[in-house]
Amino acid sequence: MNLNQEQIKRYTRHILLPEVGVEGQKKLLNARVLVVGAGGLGCPISLYLAAAGVGTIGLVDFDTVDASNLQRQVLFTTADVGKSKVEVAALRLKALNPDVTVNTYPVALKSDNIMGILDNYDMIIDGTDNFPTRYLTNDAAVLQGKPNVYGSIFRFEGQVTVFKTPEGPCYRCLYPEPPPPGEVPSCAEGGVMGAMVGTVGAIQATEAIKLITGAGKPAIGKFVIYNSLDMNFRTLKLHKDPECPVCGKNPTIKALIDYEMFCGMKVEDTQTKEVATSGKDEITPLELKVMRDEKRDFVLVDVREPNEYDIARIDGSKLIPLSQIQNRYTEFDQFKGKEIIVHCKSGVRSKKAIAFLKQQGYEGLVNLAGGILGWSDQVDPKVPKY
């Protein structure tokens, strides 16, 4: 395949690089890259891959554009809210570079479909934000012997590495088991600096381009941590774990498993759906409304952060942030003898707060299922969602 005049003009800045040149650009045009997630990371990743002339890009994401995405997901506009992410992204990428073929997969990746999708690609780029999909993409990449360019983001920090067997470690070498459910808050819980996401996604795209062209040394065995608040990059060495259950000397994982159950998560997102009462440990927003209407004697404690409390709150709630609860738990002494309803944004942090308070001997603690998001959905839509 020879480059035509239009392609030579478009990719001149690549071709001028001795490490890339004409042959490297041909490799890019022939490359097939699967991007998992069309969100904060997937947007800059796919933009730079398309601009670079990566010939076939696969986009996997079952979600639709939400207004809260627009702060960082730069492929989308206000007019796209409610539309399929991958379909909107495909139009933008094709408009950027007609050379590129964009395949869309508006589905949730599962053990029964990922191998068939990945069969058609040379590598996978992980732009996801949840543990089941991270373990799924890792194990599928290892089983097919394909590189996995990994990235993650949270608040002001990002992480990037390249998992590639047999040369280097895989995700399970770093994290053999997932953390307990709720241990690591999501970006929806903790927030994320939008512009920082672009930096991390651009690094992932760079690593993919290096792998395709052979330029430089990819970040295999290197774990790059970017702290945008301190403007600091650190690189840690990663080592292959000979006992790794998927890429070690004697692997025990030879097929994909039910990752939602493995990670202790429910298949369905319960943040904005009604959750059935599970005894006295948890109540729904509608049940809380009944308690308020009946003027029952209870206390509503909000364990979110002050900045979240400023955005939205349930009238009458008392703010004791989870981050301060170890130093302030004795304030719960004043609530003895009353029912204590604890809530956060979606119900994750409030469960952690209740577990800690029970260890200190407090009783009568009840979690609000779905948190303030559930309250907004089911009881008071005037309470802003964020």
Long-range contacts (C-beta under 8 A, 24 or more apart in sequence): 1-26, 1-29, 1-30, 7-53, 7-99, 10-53, 10-97, 10-99, 11-52, 11-53, 14-52, 14-53, 17-215, 19-213, 19-214, 19-215, 19-216, 20-213, 20-215, 24-212, 24-213, 24-214, 24-215, 25-53, 27-212, 27-213, 27-214, 28-52, 28-53, 28-54, 28-55, 28-209, 28-212, 28-213, 29-53, 29-54, 29-55, 29-99, 30-55, 31-55, 31-56, 31-122, 31-212, 32-56, 32-58, 32-120, 32-121, 32-122, 33-57, 33-58, 33-121, 33-122, 33-123, 33-124, 33-125, 33-208, 33-212, 34-58, 34-60, 34-117, 34-118, 34-120, 34-121, 34-123, 34-124, 34-125, 35-59, 35-60, 35-125, 35-127, 36-60, 36-61, 36-109, 36-124, 36-125, 36-126, 36-127, 36-128, 36-133, 36-137, 37-61, 37-126, 37-127, 37-128, 37-129, 37-133, 38-63, 38-73, 38-75, 38-85, 38-86, 38-89, 38-127, 39-63, 39-69, 39-73, 39-85, 39-127, 39-129, 40-69, 40-72, 40-73, 40-127, 40-129, 40-153, 40-187, 40-192, 40-194, 40-197, 40-201, 41-127, 41-151, 41-153, 41-197, 41-200, 41-201, 41-204, 42-89, 42-127, 42-201, 43-72, 43-73, 43-74, 43-75, 43-76, 43-89, 43-201, 44-74, 44-197, 44-198, 44-201, 44-202, 44-205, 45-125, 45-127, 45-151, 45-201, 45-202, 45-204, 45-205, 45-208, 46-75, 46-89, 46-93, 47-74, 47-75, 47-92, 47-93, 47-96, 47-205, 48-201, 48-202, 48-205, 48-206, 48-209, 49-100, 49-205, 49-208, 49-209, 50-93, 50-96, 50-97, 50-100, 50-102, 51-96, 51-97, 52-205, 52-209, 53-97, 53-99, 53-100, 54-100, 54-208, 54-209, 54-212, 55-99, 55-100, 55-101, 56-100, 56-101, 56-102, 56-103, 56-120, 56-121, 57-93, 57-100, 57-101, 57-102, 57-103, 58-102, 58-103, 58-104, 58-105, 58-117, 58-120, 58-121, 59-85, 59-86, 59-89, 59-90, 59-102, 59-103, 59-104, 59-105, 60-86, 60-105, 60-107, 60-109, 60-117, 61-85, 61-86, 61-105, 61-106, 62-106, 62-107, 62-108, 68-188, 68-386, 71-194, 72-192, 72-194, 72-195, 72-197, 72-198, 74-198, 109-133, 109-136, 109-137, 110-136, 111-136, 111-255, 111-256, 111-257, 111-258, 111-259, 114-140, 114-256, 115-140, 115-143, 115-144, 115-256, 118-144, 118-146, 119-144, 121-146, 122-146, 122-147, 122-212, 123-147, 123-148, 123-149, 123-208, 123-211, 123-212, 124-148, 124-149, 125-149, 125-151, 125-204, 125-205, 125-208, 126-150, 126-151, 127-151, 127-201, 127-204, 129-153, 129-186, 129-187, 130-186, 130-265, 131-178, 131-179, 131-184, 131-259, 131-263, 131-265, 132-259, 132-260, 132-262, 132-263, 132-265, 133-259, 134-171, 135-171, 135-172, 135-178, 135-259, 135-262, 135-263, 136-256, 136-259, 138-163, 138-170, 138-171, 138-172, 138-246, 139-172, 139-246, 139-253, 139-256, 140-256, 141-170, 142-170, 142-246, 142-247, 143-246, 143-254, 143-255, 143-256, 147-211, 147-218, 149-204, 149-207, 149-208, 149-211, 150-204, 151-200, 151-201, 151-203, 151-204, 152-200, 153-187, 153-192, 153-196, 153-197, 153-200, 154-184, 154-185, 154-187, 154-190, 154-192, 155-187, 155-190, 155-191, 155-192, 155-193, 156-192, 156-193, 156-196, 156-227, 156-228, 156-229, 157-196, 157-225, 157-226, 157-227, 157-228, 158-196, 158-197, 158-199, 158-200, 158-203, 158-225, 158-226, 158-228, 159-200, 159-223, 159-224, 159-225, 159-226, 160-200, 160-203, 160-204, 160-207, 160-219, 160-223, 160-224, 160-226, 161-219, 161-220, 161-222, 161-223, 161-224, 161-238, 162-207, 162-211, 162-218, 162-219, 162-220, 162-222, 163-220, 164-218, 164-220, 165-240, 165-247, 166-247, 167-220, 167-221, 168-220, 168-221, 168-238, 168-240, 169-221, 169-238, 169-239, 169-240, 169-241, 169-244, 169-247, 170-240, 170-244, 170-246, 170-247, 172-241, 172-244, 172-245, 172-246, 172-247, 172-253, 173-238, 173-239, 173-240, 173-241, 173-244, 173-247, 174-223, 174-238, 176-241, 176-244, 176-245, 178-262, 178-263, 178-264, 180-264, 181-263, 181-264, 181-265, 181-348, 182-348, 182-349, 182-351, 182-352, 185-348, 185-349, 188-271, 188-345, 188-346, 189-344, 189-345, 189-346, 189-348, 189-349, 193-228, 195-228, 196-226, 196-228, 199-226, 199-228, 200-226, 270-346, 270-347, 270-369, 270-370, 271-346, 271-347, 271-370, 271-371, 271-373, 271-374, 272-370, 272-373, 272-374, 272-377, 273-370, 273-374, 273-377, 274-370, 274-374, 274-378, 275-347, 275-369, 275-370, 275-374, 277-369, 280-366, 281-354, 281-365, 281-366, 281-367, 282-366, 282-367, 282-368, 282-369, 283-341, 283-366, 283-367, 283-368, 283-369, 284-368, 284-369, 284-370, 284-374, 284-378, 285-368, 285-369, 285-370, 285-374, 285-375, 285-377, 285-378, 285-379, 286-378, 286-379, 288-341, 288-368, 288-375, 288-379, 289-379, 291-339, 291-341, 292-316, 296-339, 297-338, 297-339, 298-338, 298-339, 298-340, 298-341, 299-335, 299-338, 299-339, 299-340, 299-341, 300-341, 300-343, 301-332, 301-335, 301-340, 301-341, 301-342, 301-343, 301-353, 302-343, 302-344, 302-372, 303-342, 303-343, 303-344, 303-349, 303-350, 303-353, 304-344, 304-345, 304-349, 304-372, 308-345, 308-386, 311-384, 311-386, 312-372, 312-376, 312-383, 312-384, 312-385, 312-386, 313-372, 313-383, 314-343, 314-372, 314-375, 314-380, 314-383, 317-343, 322-349, 322-352, 322-353, 325-353, 325-356, 325-357, 326-356, 329-356, 329-357, 329-360, 329-362, 332-357, 332-362, 337-364, 338-364, 339-364, 339-366, 340-364, 340-365, 340-366, 341-366, 341-367, 341-368, 342-366, 342-367, 342-368, 343-367, 343-368, 343-371, 343-372, 343-375, 344-371, 344-372, 345-371, 345-372, 345-373, 345-386, 346-370, 346-371, 346-373, 346-374, 347-371, 347-374
